[in-house]
């Protein structure tokens, strides 16, 4: 059963949830661009929290948490560090999805003493000019004032019948959660855009990412092409790369059973 919490930290009051058995090293989930803690697929949460304590939350200026969204990725990473400290956790594992993966990489550089293992899902080590680039429709669709079902299907799932069916089921589970909060505000959206656009990336410091890393993506991610995951895994000293066929940006929900099993092996 999910358990809500609200805690005062050095960066303000943060709201979050936890699930799974107590004890052991917890897994902290970091959310995507324009996502709140209500935007995780509940089936994914149930699966990944079956054998471990999982913590997910709204960062400052997002959802139910106080404050404003930091204008830098380093500032977002500092929020995660503040939460870990406020929860009195000495060591955590991190799973960052999309923007959350960017924040997780920065946290691993800025506060390596807090992290045991790192999972980077459907993310990027920074701007990469060679190789496949995002689909040309992505900037227009992802900046719609409100993303509808068709937008989410385009951004997160491939066009195959199997993937679209999985995407619709996923979006239904997310939408049917009780007591869903409001989405990301226009002010928060612009702050996230500013932070992403000014981030230098980690490739110039990839050798410092010495902790064990699992890098994963869908082979057909239209937003952050899988090639970027390959580049990160190639340059980080202790990284393993996994790509899922007929899957895209939301591969972790579409292939939840297989991915959660892989995460379990990696964390154990």
Secondary structure, DSSP 8 states (H G I E B T S, - for coil): --EEEEEEETTEEEEEEEES-SSS--EEEE--TT--GGGS-HHHHHHHTSSS-EEEE--TTSTT--S---SSHHHHHHHHHHHHHHTT-S-EEEEEETHHHHHHHHHHHH-GGGEEEEEEES--SS---SS----TTHHHHHTSSS--HHHHHHHHS-SSHHHHHHHHHHHHHHHT-TT------HHHHHHHHHHHHH---SGGGGGG--SEEEEEEETT-SSS-HHHHHHHHHHSTTEEEEEETT--TTHHHHTHHHHHHHHHHHH-
